[in-house]
Structures are given as structure tokens and as C-alpha cells.
């Protein structure tokens, strides 16, 4: 093997790299993290003109592009087919047609054939052969020659593994491996791992790895590591299928909820004004679920899903009662009220349905309400709750779920939420309990519990 441990990987596969570097952006960067990110020193600063450039040794792992804080590096890669060994040669004089190679072949590329004299020998189909070397290793008569590669024996000894702590995820090993199924990519961490049962130990991956993450290990450790990662992949696959089914069910459920809400909200609109109205919807849900979901789904299974499930929020201005006095505008914390006296007030998109205006209005000209689903003692309800003033309640944050993404802090209308040192802080004095943060949180980490 040539250049077994050289830093620049062997050209096992031709890669056409087209790149461009926005030098105006590059000049703004003082630390140049792209230089340290490249494992083969393919990116450098030309001392003559001070411009950042990329060498021809670049094989397109895009680590420099990912490390660039100014998005100054653009890389386009075109890969040629992987270079593979020639199909093994079978010496028919030495071949005893024992069938060992036929059984060892993972792709069914080898079969027994007889010549005109009736002498049987093995034959390899070049279209099916993946050049893994299994036939070479199991042949008891040395009738099979494998060209330049001479894989080690499978029995005993060591196995090749990917040290995922050192792996940079460039996937070069997956592109150069001649044995289909030997290197897989994990579903969870998206890093390659080797199946020792399929690995021909040709060392192509080892030579091409830019971070020297691929090394020999004991076969016992290799199989244990493979089994662990494979088990995690199987579990992940099962979860993905269940999630897909659940997603489809939730889409159907959402349609059912929407249909129920549309019909019942009209009934609520026609009913006299009240602080709280609710309708038991068990029978309606059974009917809708029967039409949209499979028969194994029951109403009881959705109790937790319904808990405080807010469907819609609304604010209404009763024009006949509004005199455009402007009192509501003065107390609105989000400047959502537009005044054009003597015309009635207008509510703009800044409204967070906090209820301050309702409390201040002396003429009962503003109504704020929320329509939602909830469960109680095994029954399902659709309800309308009117807000007559500022809410009272508690802000609850799940630190296990929170990813400190900052979406809630950016959308809080009063600045009650702040992000500092990857931790969300809540200012009770500023909070309106408007539930904007609860609605917008992508990981469902926030709950506003209204008293």
C-alpha cells in the first residue's frame, strides 16, 4: 500500500471541485477558522497577495465552508465513479468446484459451471461482483487471485472500525469502499460505521480518511460497536415509521377538530354573551374519528392531547358601542389599537389578546375570547372563554425540552423573556400571560397555566 499514513488521501476517486471565495467577506474575518477546519491543509492564504485559496488536493469535504462564519466560501463537487479492483481471476486448474466461494459471495455473483469436457469450476459474473474479496479468503485451493488487493483472513485477528469521535463526517470512506454494505451511515448521528461481516479489510477507507478516524480494533469490540449502532438504527427506523403514522393521524385529527370547531363556533356566535360556554363533543369526535382515522383510535386516547388545546383567538369591536374615546389605546401594551375618531377603533396585527383594553373600556365595546378543546374526567369539550381583563397565571418552562433557540424571546411583545448563557429568564412584572411564547415554541417547552 502506497502512502498508507500520509496526510493527503490517495486519489481513489476523482473529484471535480469548483469553488469561489468572496474575498470582501473573507477580509472581515480575523480568526480564519476555515484554515484549522481543513484536515489536509488544502485551504491556505497566499502570502504574495494575501488572498484565501484552495489547493487541487481538496476532495470536497466542505468543512472549510461549514466553518466560515461569513458564508464566504462556495463549493460545488462532482464525483467520478469510485475506483474498484478488477474482478478476481479463477484458475480453473486449481478450482475443485467445492462451492465455498459460492456460499461466501454476498451478491450471488459466483456460480458453478462445467466446460466441454464436463469439468466443473467456479465462474464470476463481473456485473454482480463487488470486489469484496470474500471468495479469495475462503478458497481452500488458492484458485482465486484478487489482483492488487490481498485482504487479510477473516478468521481471528482484527477488524477495521470507525472511531466516531475523530470522524469529521466527510463520507470519503463510503465513496471509496468497494464492498457494498460494509460501510453504513447512522440514522441518528449521521456518521459512518463499518459492518465487520461485510468488510473485506482492503484498507481503502483507512488510506482515504483525512482525519485518521479509521483504524484496526479487536473483532470482539468491532462487532459489539456495530451491534450497538445497528440496534439504535433499527429502533430509530421503527420510531420514524410510527412518527409518520402518527403525523398522518394528527393531520386527520386536525381536520376533525377544524370541522367541529367551525360548526360549534357558529353556535357560540349566535348565543348570548357569557363569560364561559362549553359543549361536550364525545359523540361528534367519535363520528369524525370514525371517518378520518382507523377504527383502533378511540376518544380516550386523545385526552392528553386536548388538554388546554387552544384552537383560535379573537377580538371584536362592537361599532355601535365604541365612541373612540381612546382609553383602550392608552393601556394597550403592544400598540395594537389604531384610533381614527370619530370612527370606531381598529385592532391591528400586533394584538396579543391580553385583555387590557377590555378591562379599560367603559362601554363594553370590546370582546376578547378564545375557542379551545380540553378534556375533563374522560370527556372532551369545545369551549369559549371570554377575557375580561389581564390574566393571572404562571409561566412554566421545561428545561429538558428547551433548546435555547431564542424564538420566544424574539417574539415576546413586552420583552418579558430574555436569553442569556443559553438560559431563558422570565420577568413576571413585564409578562402579560398572552401565551405568544407558548404558541410559537417549536419544542413545546413553554406552558402558561391560567388561574
Secondary structure, DSSP 4 states (H G I P E B T S, - for coil): -TTTT-SSPP-SS-EEEEEEE-HHHHTT-SS-HHHHH-TT--EEE-TTT--EEE-TT-----HHHHH-TT--EEEEEEEPPPP-PPPPEE-TTT----SHHHHH-SSS-EEEEE-TTS-EEEEE-TTT-----HHHHH-TT--EE-TT--PPPSSSSEEEEE-TTT-----HHHHH--STTSEEE-TTT--EEE-TTT-----HHHHH-TT--EEEEEHHHHHHHHHHHHHHHHHHHHHHHHHHHHHHHHHHHHHHHHHHHHHHHHHHHHSPP-SEEEEE-HHHHHHHHHHHS-TT--GGGGHHHHTTEEEEEEEEE-TTT-----HHHHH-TT--EE--TTSPPEE-TT----SHHHHH-SS--EEEEEEEEEEETTEEEEEEEEE-S---EEEEE-TTT-----HHHHH-TT--EEEETTEEEE-TTT-----HHHHH-TT--EEEEE-
